[in-house]
Amino acid sequence: MPKDKPVKAKRSQAPENDASRPTGEPGRAGIQRLASLAELPVRGRIAHRGYVESMTILPPAQAPAFTVTVVDRPAPPGGRRSAVPHLRLVFVGQRRVPGLVAGSRISYEGMVAPLDSVPTVFNPRYEILPERTVR
């Protein structure tokens, strides 16, 4: 009896480059790249760059979870005068995440869903970015 040969999948076109895709459109695996948190969907996979505005460290008696609030731009000197769109990132099982402090610039992606009416991403992929230099 002849054995079946394995069928190789042919790539019909080159893979898409997410960098060339406009923001706000679904990218690889349905990731929506956001230019601003004002574009934030109620639910779905997102990717965004922003600044850590605040962080919450729970007391030792509670289950470990490190929470940061992310905004599009850091607050000006003297603070904000009005509310801005924000997102909560929760790192379950962590008491701290090295490098994530107020003012850090980060790139992150994950599945967003509302929790207590606040858009929240649990255990996001993240990258700490260098500070932008103003010339």
Order of alpha helices (4+ residues) and beta strands (2+ residues): beta-beta-beta-beta-beta-beta-beta
